[in-house]
Amino acid sequence: VLIIEDSSEINYEAKASRKRGLGRVGNGTDIGLFVHPALAVDAVDGSVLGLAGATIWRREAEKADDYQALPIEAKESHKWIGTAKTACQALTDAPQMTVIGDREADIYEVFARLPDERTHVLIRAVRDRALGTRGERLFGAIAKTPQAGRIAFELQARPGRPARTVELAVRFTAVSLRQPRLGADSRDPRELTLNMVEVREIDPPSAKDAVIWRLLTTHSVETLADACRIVDLYRSRWSVEQLFRTVKSQAIDLEESLIADGDALERLAATALVVATKVMQLVHGRGSPGQRFQAAHLFDPTEITVLEVLIAKLEGKTQKQKNPHPTHTLAWAAWCIARLGGWNGYEKERPPGPITFTHGLRRFNAITDGFVLASQK
């Protein structure tokens, strides 16, 4: 199981006059709050398993002058450790987990405190750290390592950056990181041995657009295949980016909430993360063949009954208008939710996305509430 962490701000500056009890975000003057989810993802097929944990907070004060020297428990960056540990505790049946974070998670204590007999870490490095060998630095060590091979994949589009196929040179080596002096905690080892994988784009469109990933991990990396596997695991981070898009823009549009109170907005943010995760599971499950993904993973027995009733009403008379998926699978349920969200049901049409599933879930939840009330008479 992959536990993918990331942070995002929910900015309410556009509605500041109608909000109260929020903290500072972004540039330090806007108001809002922060969310830091831990998304559980299947390491084999990339399917979203659920929301394993989340930290939501408001930044209420400026950083102290001695902030860097404080123990990590007193810093905002402790979210990377605390949220990951919560997620690991929730996933008691997982035989192995890999905690994945971007450059913000390049924190010595993350490497020192998270790994155990069933937990690995995989973090994109941003700090050119001192190594155990005097005078040697992290980035220099990987730069002088011979190229092990090449890898190519499709780089996903982002605002201002179209999708493109990238070819990258692969290097890997073992490194021993020295504990930073500033804020050093005696509970942590003075040196940590990790493996580093670097992929560097060959012939990028420009120097500023070049893909350079330096990945630190506790996973064993002894071959080119191992290194490519680490890169593939890190690429799974797109899942949490999709989660934020669903929360903030594509479907839920959390920043447009009319709720005024900060405490209530925190609770709403927590609910939004849960709903967005369910939407992502429906998007993935809409075309999943076979019986592996069952509707019961997302819907309780009452909701399954409502799905059965609704599907009987939503299906048309022709074969093309019927739900083509095996009964009680997630794809079977996703077909129903998408139809409620406005999708016409024809397989040749564009498949339903996050917006359609969000609208469909709203209708489904309202119908289910009515069903429960009617059953209580």
PALUM-662286 format. One line per field, with one value per residue: residue number from 1; y, x, z of N, C-alpha, C in turn. Coordinates in steps of 0.1 Angstrom, whole numbers. Each point is the difference from the previous one (the first is absolute). Layout:
N
num <- (NUM, ...)
nyy <- (Y, ...)
nxx <- (X, ...)
nzz <- (Z, ...)
cayy <- (Y, ...)
caxx <- (X, ...)
cazz <- (Z, ...)
cyy <- (Y, ...)
cxx <- (X, ...)
czz <- (Z, ...)
This chain:
377
num <- (1, 2, 3, 4, 5, 6, 7, 8, 9, 10, 11, 12, 13, 14, 15, 16, 17, 18, 19, 20, 21, 22, 23, 24, 25, 26, 27, 28, 29, 30, 31, 32, 33, 34, 35, 36, 37, 38, 39, 40, 41, 42, 43, 44, 45, 46, 47, 48, 49, 50, 51, 52, 53, 54, 55, 56, 57, 58, 59, 60, 61, 62, 63, 64, 65, 66, 67, 68, 69, 70, 71, 72, 73, 74, 75, 76, 77, 78, 79, 80, 81, 82, 83, 84, 85, 86, 87, 88, 89, 90, 91, 92, 93, 94, 95, 96, 97, 98, 99, 100, 101, 102, 103, 104, 105, 106, 107, 108, 109, 110, 111, 112, 113, 114, 115, 116, 117, 118, 119, 120, 121, 122, 123, 124, 125, 126, 127, 128, 129, 130, 131, 132, 133, 134, 135, 136, 137, 138, 139, 140, 141, 142, 143, 144, 145, 146, 147, 148, 149, 150, 151, 152, 153, 154, 155, 156, 157, 158, 159, 160, 161, 162, 163, 164, 165, 166, 167, 168, 169, 170, 171, 172, 173, 174, 175, 176, 177, 178, 179, 180, 181, 182, 183, 184, 185, 186, 187, 188, 189, 190, 191, 192, 193, 194, 195, 196, 197, 198, 199, 200, 201, 202, 203, 204, 205, 206, 207, 208, 209, 210, 211, 212, 213, 214, 215, 216, 217, 218, 219, 220, 221, 222, 223, 224, 225, 226, 227, 228, 229, 230, 231, 232, 233, 234, 235, 236, 237, 238, 239, 240, 241, 242, 243, 244, 245, 246, 247, 248, 249, 250, 251, 252, 253, 254, 255, 256, 257, 258, 259, 260, 261, 262, 263, 264, 265, 266, 267, 268, 269, 270, 271, 272, 273, 274, 275, 276, 277, 278, 279, 280, 281, 282, 283, 284, 285, 286, 287, 288, 289, 290, 291, 292, 293, 294, 295, 296, 297, 298, 299, 300, 301, 302, 303, 304, 305, 306, 307, 308, 309, 310, 311, 312, 313, 314, 315, 316, 317, 318, 319, 320, 321, 322, 323, 324, 325, 326, 327, 328, 329, 330, 331, 332, 333, 334, 335, 336, 337, 338, 339, 340, 341, 342, 343, 344, 345, 346, 347, 348, 349, 350, 351, 352, 353, 354, 355, 356, 357, 358, 359, 360, 361, 362, 363, 364, 365, 366, 367, 368, 369, 370, 371, 372, 373, 374, 375, 376, 377)
nyy <- (-12, 10, 7, 7, 8, 10, 13, 7, 13, 3, 8, 7, 5, -6, -8, 7, 8, -12, -1, -10, 2, 6, -7, 2, 2, -7, 12, -6, 5, -10, -2, -10, -12, -10, -9, -11, -6, -12, -1, -10, -4, -9, -7, -10, 4, 6, -10, 9, -3, 13, 8, -2, 12, 10, 11, 7, 12, 9, 8, 0, -3, 11, -5, -7, 9, -8, 2, 3, 6, 2, -8, -11, -5, 10, -7, 9, -1, 0, 7, 1, 1, 10, 6, -2, 3, 10, 3, -1, 7, 8, -2, -6, -2, 11, -10, 10, 11, 9, 8, 7, 8, 13, 11, 4, -12, 7, -7, 3, 6, 3, 1, 7, 5, 1, -3, -11, -11, 8, 10, 4, 8, 9, 8, 10, -2, 9, -6, 7, -11, 2, -7, -13, 0, 4, 11, -12, 4, 0, 12, 4, -7, 4, 12, -5, -5, -11, 4, -4, 9, -2, 9, -4, 11, 0, 13, 0, 5, 12, 9, 4, -13, -1, -10, -8, -7, -5, 2, -8, 6, -13, 5, -8, 2, -6, 6, 6, 4, 11, -2, 8, 10, 8, 1, -5, -11, -2, 0, 9, -10, 0, -13, 2, -13, 7, -3, 5, 5, 3, 7, 1, 10, -8, 10, 7, 4, 2, 7, 10, -6, -1, -13, 4, -13, 4, -13, 2, -12, -7, 0, -13, 5, -11, 2, 1, -12, -1, 7, -7, -11, 6, 3, -12, -4, 7, -5, -9, 10, -3, -11, 4, 2, -12, -5, 8, -4, -12, 2, 6, -8, -12, -3, -1, 6, -5, 7, -6, -7, 1, -11, 7, -9, 3, -2, 6, 10, -2, -1, 11, 5, -4, 5, 12, -2, -3, 10, 8, -7, 1, 13, 1, -6, 8, 11, -5, -1, 11, -3, -2, -9, -10, -8, 4, 10, -1, 2, -12, 2, 6, -10, 5, -9, 10, 5, -12, -1, 12, -4, -11, 7, 9, -10, -6, 12, 0, -13, 1, 0, 7, -9, 10, 0, -13, -2, 1, 5, -9, -5, 11, 2, 6, -7, -10, 3, 1, -10, -4, 2, -5, -9, 0, 0, -7, -11, -2, -6, 7, -12, 3, 6, 12, -7, -3, 12, 7, 10, -9, -7, 12, 4, -11, 1, 13, -4, -9, 9, 9, -8, -4, 13, 3, -10, 5, 12, -3, -7, 12, 2)
nxx <- (8, -4, 7, -8, 10, -8, 4, -11, 0, -10, 0, -3, 11, -5, -1, 11, -8, -2, 13, 1, 11, 5, 10, 13, -1, 7, -4, -7, -7, -1, -13, 0, 1, 6, 2, 2, -5, -3, 3, -8, 11, -7, 10, -10, -12, 4, -9, -9, 7, 4, -6, 13, 0, -1, 8, -8, 5, 0, 7, 2, 13, 8, 10, 4, 8, -2, -8, 11, 2, -13, -4, 0, -1, 8, 3, -4, 13, -4, -7, 13, 4, -7, -2, 13, 3, -9, 5, 12, -4, -5, 12, -6, -8, 6, 5, -2, 6, -3, 5, -8, 10, -4, 6, -13, -1, 9, -3, 11, -8, -4, 13, 2, -12, -2, 12, -6, -3, -10, 8, -1, 10, -6, 11, -5, 13, 1, 4, 10, -3, 5, 10, 1, 4, 10, -7, -6, -7, -13, -2, 11, -4, -12, 5, 9, -12, 5, -3, -11, -6, -11, -9, -12, -7, -13, 5, -8, -11, 5, -6, 0, -3, 1, -8, 10, 5, 5, 12, 4, 12, 3, 1, 8, -1, 7, -6, 9, -12, 6, -2, -10, 9, -6, -4, 12, -7, 3, -13, 5, 3, 13, -2, -4, -1, -1, -9, 7, -11, 8, -11, 7, -8, -1, 7, -1, -12, 3, 10, -9, -3, 13, -3, 2, 0, 2, -1, -3, 5, -8, -7, 2, 12, 0, -11, 2, -4, 8, 9, -3, 0, 11, 5, -4, 5, 10, -1, -2, 9, -2, -2, 9, 6, -5, 3, 10, 2, -4, 8, 10, 0, 4, -2, 7, 11, 8, 8, -10, 4, -12, 5, -3, -4, 12, -6, -11, 8, 6, -11, -3, 12, -2, -12, 5, 10, -9, -8, 11, 4, -12, 0, 12, -6, -10, 8, 8, -11, -3, 13, 1, 6, -9, 3, 12, -5, -4, -13, 1, 10, -10, -9, -9, -5, -4, 12, 4, -9, 3, 12, -4, -7, 11, 9, -9, 0, 13, 0, 5, -8, 9, 8, 1, -12, 4, 0, 12, 1, 8, -11, -1, 5, 12, 3, -7, 5, 12, -4, -5, 11, 7, -9, 1, 13, -7, 8, 1, 11, 3, 5, -5, -8, 4, 9, -9, 1, 9, -3, -1, 11, 5, -5, 5, 11, -1, -3, 10, 7, -6, 2, 12, 2, -5, 8, 10, -4, -2, 12, 1, -9)
nzz <- (0, -8, 9, -8, 5, 2, -2, 4, -4, 9, -11, 10, -5, -11, 11, 1, -6, -6, 3, 9, 8, -11, -5, 0, -13, -8, -4, 10, -11, -9, 1, 8, -5, 6, -10, 7, -11, 4, -13, 2, -7, -8, 5, -3, 3, 11, 3, 2, 11, 2, 8, 1, -3, 9, -2, 8, -4, 10, -8, 13, -2, 0, -8, 11, 6, 10, -10, -8, 12, -2, 9, -8, 12, 1, -11, -10, -3, 13, -8, -6, 12, 6, -12, -4, 12, -1, -12, 5, 10, -10, -6, 10, -11, -2, -8, -9, 4, -10, 9, -8, -2, -3, -6, 3, -3, -6, 10, 7, 8, -12, -5, 11, -1, -13, -5, -3, 7, 0, 3, -13, -3, -7, 1, -6, -2, 9, 11, -3, 6, 11, -5, 3, -13, 8, -1, 1, -11, 3, -5, 6, 10, -3, -1, 9, 3, -5, -12, 6, -6, -7, 2, -5, 1, 1, -1, 11, -6, 1, 8, -12, 1, -13, -2, 4, -10, 11, -4, 10, 4, 3, 12, 7, 13, 9, 9, 8, 4, 1, 12, -4, 1, -9, 12, 1, -2, 13, -2, -9, -9, 2, -5, -12, -3, -11, -9, -10, -6, -10, -5, -11, -4, -11, -4, 11, 0, 13, 4, 0, -11, 2, -2, 13, 2, 12, 0, 12, 2, 9, -11, -1, -5, -7, -7, -14, 1, 10, -7, -11, 8, 5, -12, -4, 11, -2, -12, 9, 3, -13, 7, 9, -11, -5, 11, -1, -13, 5, 10, -7, -11, -3, 13, 11, -5, 9, -8, -6, 11, 3, 5, 11, 9, 6, 12, -4, -5, 12, 7, -7, 3, 12, 0, -5, 9, 9, -3, 0, 11, 5, -4, 5, 11, -2, -1, 10, 8, -7, -3, 14, -8, -1, 9, -4, -7, 13, -3, 7, -8, -8, -1, 10, 8, 7, -2, 2, 10, 4, -1, 6, 9, 2, 0, 7, 5, 1, 1, -12, -11, -7, -6, -9, 4, 1, 13, -7, 12, 5, 4, 7, -12, 1, -11, 5, 12, -6, -7, 12, 7, -10, -1, 13, -4, -9, 2, -14, 4, -11, -2, -12, 9, 2, 6, 10, 4, 6, -9, -10, 5, 1, -11, -5, 8, -4, -12, -1, 6, -8, -11, 5, 3, -12, -5, 8, -3, -13, 2, 6, -10)
cayy <- (12, 13, 11, 12, 12, 13, 11, 10, 10, 3, 14, 7, 15, 6, 2, 3, 9, -8, -11, 3, -11, -7, 4, 5, -10, 5, 11, 5, 10, -6, -9, -13, -11, -9, -14, -9, -13, -12, -8, -14, -4, -13, 2, -8, 5, 14, 3, 7, -9, 8, 11, -7, 10, 14, 10, 13, 10, 15, 5, 11, 9, 0, -9, 6, 3, -13, -11, -11, -8, -7, -14, -1, -1, 14, 6, -4, -11, -13, -6, -12, -12, -3, -5, -13, -10, -3, -8, -14, -6, -3, -11, -11, -12, 2, -6, 9, 14, 10, 14, 8, 15, 8, 6, 6, -11, -4, 3, -11, -8, -8, -12, -6, -4, -7, -14, -12, -13, -1, 13, 6, 14, 4, 15, 8, 9, 14, 5, -6, -3, -5, -14, -5, 3, 14, 8, -5, 4, -9, 1, -4, -14, -6, 5, -7, -14, -3, -2, -14, -2, 11, -3, 10, 0, 11, 9, 5, 15, 9, 13, 6, -10, -11, -14, -4, -12, 4, -10, 4, -8, -5, -3, -4, -3, 0, 12, 1, 14, 5, 8, 15, 4, 9, -7, -14, -7, -11, -13, -5, -4, 11, -2, -9, -6, -1, -1, 11, -2, 13, 0, 13, 0, 2, 9, 7, 12, 11, -4, 2, -10, -14, -8, -6, -5, -7, -7, -7, -11, -11, -12, -5, 4, -7, -2, 10, -3, 5, 14, 4, -2, 11, 11, -3, 3, 15, 6, -2, 12, 7, -3, 10, 13, -1, 3, 15, 6, -3, 8, 14, 6, -8, -5, 4, 15, 3, 14, 9, -2, 11, -2, 11, -4, -7, -14, -7, -2, -11, -12, -1, -5, -15, -7, 1, -10, -13, -1, 0, -13, -9, 3, -6, -15, -3, 2, -11, -12, 0, -10, -11, -13, -11, 0, 4, 12, -2, 12, 0, 8, 14, 3, -9, -9, 8, 7, -10, -2, 12, -2, -10, 6, 11, -6, -6, 11, 8, -8, 1, -13, -6, -5, 11, 9, -7, 0, -12, -5, -10, 5, 3, 4, 14, 6, 0, 11, 12, 2, 6, 14, 9, 3, 10, 13, 6, -7, -6, -14, -7, -3, 6, 14, 3, -6, 10, 5, 5, 8, -9, -8, 8, 3, -13, -3, 9, -5, -13, 2, 6, -11, -9, 6, -2, -14, -4, 7, -8, -13, 1, 2)
caxx <- (-8, 7, -6, 5, -3, 3, -7, -6, -7, -13, 1, -13, 2, -11, -12, 6, -9, -11, 6, 6, 6, 9, 14, 6, 5, 7, 9, 0, -11, -13, -6, -4, 5, 8, -4, 12, -5, 8, -9, 5, -1, 6, 14, 1, -8, -2, -13, -1, -6, -8, 7, 6, 2, 1, 2, -6, 4, 1, 13, -5, 10, 12, 10, 9, 14, 8, -9, 8, 7, -10, -3, -9, -14, -5, 0, -11, 5, -3, -12, 4, 2, -13, -11, 4, -1, -14, -4, 5, -8, -14, 2, 5, 1, 10, 13, 11, -4, 10, -4, 6, -1, 8, 12, -2, 2, 14, 2, 8, -8, -9, 8, 4, -11, -11, 2, 1, 0, -9, -2, 11, -3, 5, -1, 8, 9, 2, 12, 13, 4, 14, 1, 9, 13, 2, 1, -8, -14, -9, -2, 13, 2, -8, 4, 12, -3, -2, -14, -4, -9, -9, -14, -9, -14, -8, -1, -13, -1, -3, -2, 12, 9, -7, 5, 10, 8, 14, 10, 8, 11, -2, 12, -4, 12, -3, 6, -1, -3, 4, -10, 3, 3, -10, -12, 3, -6, 8, -8, 2, 14, 8, 1, -11, 4, -11, 3, -4, -2, -1, -3, 3, -5, 10, -5, -13, -4, 8, 7, -9, -11, 6, -4, 11, -6, 9, -9, 6, -9, 5, -1, 12, 2, 12, 0, -8, -14, -4, 0, -12, -12, -1, -6, -14, -7, -1, -10, -14, -4, -11, -13, -3, -2, -13, -8, 0, -8, -14, -4, 1, -5, -8, -13, -5, 1, -1, 3, -12, -10, -6, 1, 8, 8, 12, -1, -9, 7, 9, -8, -4, 12, 1, -11, 4, 10, -6, -9, 8, 6, -11, -1, 12, -2, -11, 6, 8, -8, -10, 2, 8, -7, 1, -6, 9, -5, -14, -8, -1, 12, -4, -14, -5, -11, -11, 3, 0, -14, -4, 6, -8, -13, 2, 5, -12, -8, 8, 2, -10, -5, 10, 12, 10, -5, 1, 13, 7, 9, -5, -8, 7, 14, 1, -3, -14, -4, 4, -10, -12, 4, 2, -13, -6, 8, -3, 6, -11, 1, 5, 15, 8, 1, 11, -3, -2, 12, -2, -11, -12, -2, -3, -14, -8, 0, -9, -14, -2, -1, -13, -10, 2, -7, -15, -3, 1, -11, -12, 0, -3, -14)
cazz <- (0, 0, 8, -7, 8, -5, 7, -9, 7, -4, 1, 1, 0, -8, 8, 13, 8, 6, 7, 13, 6, -8, 1, -12, -10, -12, 1, 14, 2, -3, 10, -4, 8, -7, 1, -3, 0, -3, -9, -1, -14, -3, -6, -12, -11, 2, 5, 12, 11, 10, 7, 12, 11, -5, 9, -5, 10, -4, 4, 8, 4, -8, 5, 10, -5, 1, -5, -5, 11, 8, -3, -11, 6, 1, -13, -9, -8, 6, -7, -8, 9, 8, -9, -5, 11, 1, -11, 1, 11, -5, -10, 8, -8, -11, 3, -3, -3, -4, 2, -11, 2, -9, 6, 13, 9, 1, 14, 6, 10, -8, -3, 13, 9, -6, -5, 9, -7, -11, -5, -7, -4, -14, 0, -10, 7, -4, 7, -4, 14, 3, 1, 11, -4, 2, -12, -12, 0, -6, -14, -6, 1, -10, -13, -4, -2, -14, -5, 0, -11, -3, 2, -7, 4, -3, 10, 0, -2, 11, -6, -6, -5, -7, 2, -10, 3, 4, 1, 11, 4, 14, 8, 14, 9, 14, 6, 14, 3, 14, 7, 1, 14, 6, 4, 1, 11, 4, -2, -14, -3, -6, -14, -6, -13, -9, -14, -7, -15, -8, -14, -6, -14, -11, -10, 4, -8, 5, 13, 11, -1, 1, 11, 8, 12, 9, 9, 11, 4, 8, -8, -7, -14, -4, -15, -7, 1, 14, -1, -8, 9, 9, -8, -2, 13, 2, -10, 5, 6, -7, 6, 10, -8, -5, 12, 3, -11, 2, 12, -2, -12, -10, 4, 13, 0, 14, 3, -3, 11, 7, 15, 6, 12, -3, 5, -10, -12, 2, -1, -14, -8, 3, -8, -14, -3, 0, -12, -12, -1, -6, -14, -7, -1, -10, -14, -3, -1, -11, -10, 5, -3, 10, 14, 11, 7, 3, 4, 15, 5, 1, 3, 10, -5, -4, -13, -10, -3, -8, -14, -7, -4, -10, -13, -7, -6, -9, -12, -11, -5, -8, 7, 1, 10, 12, 7, -5, 10, 9, 11, 13, -1, 1, -13, 0, 7, -6, -12, 5, 5, -12, -6, 9, -2, -13, -11, -7, 2, -12, 2, -10, 4, 9, 14, 11, 8, 14, 1, -2, 12, 12, -2, 2, 14, 7, -3, 7, 15, 3, -2, 10, 12, -1, 1, 14, 7, -4, 6, 14, 2)
cyy <- (12, 10, 13, 12, 13, 10, 9, 10, 2, 15, 7, 15, 7, 3, 4, 8, -9, -12, 5, -12, -8, 5, 6, -11, 7, 11, 6, 10, -5, -9, -13, -11, -10, -14, -8, -14, -11, -9, -14, -5, -14, 2, -7, 7, 15, 4, 7, -9, 8, 11, -6, 10, 14, 9, 13, 10, 14, 5, 13, 10, -1, -9, 8, 1, -13, -12, -12, -9, -7, -15, -1, 0, 14, 7, -5, -13, -14, -7, -12, -12, -4, -6, -14, -11, -3, -9, -15, -8, -5, -12, -12, -12, 1, -6, 9, 13, 8, 14, 8, 15, 7, 7, 6, -11, -4, 5, -12, -9, -9, -13, -8, -7, -8, -15, -10, -12, -1, 14, 5, 15, 2, 15, 6, 10, 14, 6, -7, -3, -4, -15, -4, 2, 15, 8, -4, 4, -10, 1, -3, -15, -7, 4, -7, -15, -3, -2, -15, -4, 11, -5, 11, -2, 13, 9, 7, 15, 7, 14, 6, -10, -11, -14, -2, -13, 4, -13, 4, -10, -4, -3, -4, -3, 0, 13, 0, 15, 3, 8, 15, 4, 9, -8, -15, -6, -12, -13, -6, -3, 11, -2, -10, -5, -2, -3, 12, -4, 13, -3, 14, 0, 2, 9, 6, 12, 12, -4, 1, -10, -15, -7, -6, -4, -7, -6, -8, -10, -10, -13, -4, 4, -6, -1, 12, -3, 5, 15, 5, -2, 11, 12, -2, 2, 15, 6, -2, 12, 8, -2, 11, 14, 0, 2, 14, 6, -2, 8, 14, 6, -9, -3, 7, 15, 5, 14, 10, -2, 13, 0, 10, -5, -9, -15, -8, -3, -11, -13, -3, -5, -15, -8, 0, -10, -14, -2, 0, -13, -10, 2, -6, -15, -3, 2, -12, -13, -1, -10, -12, -13, -10, 4, 6, 12, -1, 13, 1, 7, 14, 2, -11, -8, 8, 7, -10, -3, 12, -1, -10, 6, 10, -6, -6, 11, 8, -8, 2, -14, -7, -5, 11, 9, -7, 1, -12, -7, -11, 6, 1, 2, 15, 7, 0, 12, 13, 4, 8, 14, 9, 3, 10, 13, 6, -7, -8, -15, -8, -1, 8, 15, 2, -5, 11, 3, 4, 8, -7, -8, 8, 4, -12, -4, 9, -5, -13, 1, 5, -11, -10, 5, -2, -14, -4, 6, -8, -13, 0, 2, -13)
cxx <- (9, -8, 5, -5, 3, -9, -6, -7, -14, -2, -14, 1, -10, -13, 3, -10, -11, 6, 5, 6, 10, 14, 6, 5, 8, 10, 1, -10, -14, -4, -4, 5, 8, -6, 12, -5, 10, -9, 6, -3, 6, 13, 1, -8, -4, -14, 0, -8, -8, 9, 4, 2, 1, 2, -6, 3, -1, 13, -3, 11, 12, 10, 9, 14, 8, -8, 8, 6, -10, -1, -11, -15, -6, -1, -12, 4, -2, -12, 4, 2, -13, -10, 4, -2, -15, -5, 6, -7, -14, 1, 6, 2, 10, 13, 12, -6, 12, -5, 7, -3, 8, 11, -2, 2, 15, 5, 8, -9, -10, 7, 3, -11, -11, 3, -1, -1, -10, -3, 13, -3, 6, -3, 8, 9, 1, 13, 13, 7, 15, -1, 10, 14, 2, 2, -9, -15, -8, -1, 13, 2, -8, 5, 12, -3, -3, -15, -3, -9, -9, -14, -8, -14, -7, -1, -14, 0, -3, -3, 13, 10, -8, 6, 11, 7, 14, 9, 10, 11, -2, 13, -5, 12, -5, 7, -2, -2, 5, -12, 3, 3, -11, -13, 2, -6, 8, -7, 3, 14, 8, 2, -11, 5, -13, 4, -5, -1, -2, -4, 1, -4, 11, -7, -13, -3, 8, 5, -10, -11, 6, -5, 12, -7, 12, -8, 8, -10, 7, -1, 14, 0, 13, 2, -8, -15, -5, -1, -13, -12, -2, -6, -15, -8, -1, -10, -14, -5, -11, -13, -3, -2, -14, -10, -2, -9, -14, -6, -2, -7, -9, -14, -6, 1, 0, 3, -12, -11, -5, 0, 10, 10, 12, -1, -9, 7, 11, -8, -5, 11, 3, -10, 3, 11, -6, -8, 9, 7, -10, -2, 11, -1, -10, 6, 9, -8, -9, 2, 8, -7, 1, -6, 9, -5, -15, -6, 0, 13, -3, -14, -4, -12, -12, 2, 1, -15, -5, 6, -7, -13, 2, 4, -12, -8, 9, 3, -11, -4, 10, 12, 10, -4, 1, 14, 7, 9, -6, -6, 9, 15, 0, -3, -16, -6, 4, -9, -12, 2, 2, -13, -8, 6, -2, 6, -11, 0, 5, 15, 8, 2, 12, -3, -2, 12, -4, -12, -13, -3, -3, -15, -9, 0, -9, -15, -2, -1, -13, -11, 1, -6, -15, -4, 0, -12, -13, -1, -3, -14, -6)
czz <- (0, 8, -5, 7, -8, 7, -11, 8, -6, 3, 0, -1, -8, 8, 15, 9, 7, 7, 14, 6, -9, 2, -13, -9, -11, 3, 14, 3, -3, 12, -5, 10, -9, 2, -4, 1, -2, -8, -1, -14, -2, -8, -13, -12, 1, 4, 14, 10, 10, 6, 14, 12, -6, 12, -6, 11, -6, 6, 8, 4, -10, 7, 10, -7, 1, -5, -4, 10, 8, -3, -10, 5, 1, -13, -8, -8, 7, -6, -8, 8, 6, -9, -5, 11, 2, -11, 1, 11, -5, -10, 6, -8, -11, 4, -2, -4, -4, 1, -11, 3, -10, 7, 14, 11, 2, 14, 6, 9, -7, -3, 13, 7, -6, -4, 12, -8, -12, -7, -6, -3, -14, -1, -11, 7, -6, 7, -4, 13, 1, 2, 10, -3, 0, -14, -11, 3, -8, -16, -8, -1, -11, -14, -6, -1, -15, -3, -1, -12, -3, 2, -8, 5, -4, 12, -1, -2, 13, -5, -5, -5, -6, 3, -11, 5, 4, 1, 10, 2, 15, 7, 14, 7, 15, 6, 15, 4, 15, 6, 0, 14, 6, 3, 2, 13, 4, -2, -14, -2, -6, -15, -4, -13, -8, -14, -8, -15, -6, -14, -5, -15, -10, -11, 4, -9, 4, 14, 11, 0, 1, 12, 7, 14, 8, 11, 11, 6, 9, -8, -6, -14, -4, -15, -6, 1, 14, -1, -7, 8, 10, -7, -2, 13, 2, -9, 5, 8, -7, 7, 10, -7, -5, 12, 3, -11, 2, 12, -4, -12, -8, 4, 12, 2, 14, 3, -2, 11, 6, 15, 5, 10, -4, 5, -10, -13, 1, -2, -15, -8, 2, -8, -15, -4, -2, -13, -13, -2, -6, -14, -9, -1, -10, -14, -4, -2, -11, -11, 4, -3, 11, 14, 11, 8, 2, 5, 15, 6, 3, 6, 10, -5, -4, -13, -11, -5, -9, -14, -8, -6, -12, -13, -8, -6, -10, -13, -11, -5, -9, 8, 2, 12, 14, 7, -4, 10, 9, 13, 13, -2, 1, -13, -2, 8, -6, -12, 5, 5, -12, -7, 8, -2, -13, -12, -6, 0, -12, 1, -10, 3, 9, 14, 10, 8, 14, 2, 0, 12, 13, -1, 3, 14, 8, -1, 7, 15, 4, -2, 11, 13, 0, 1, 15, 8, -3, 7, 15, 4, 6)
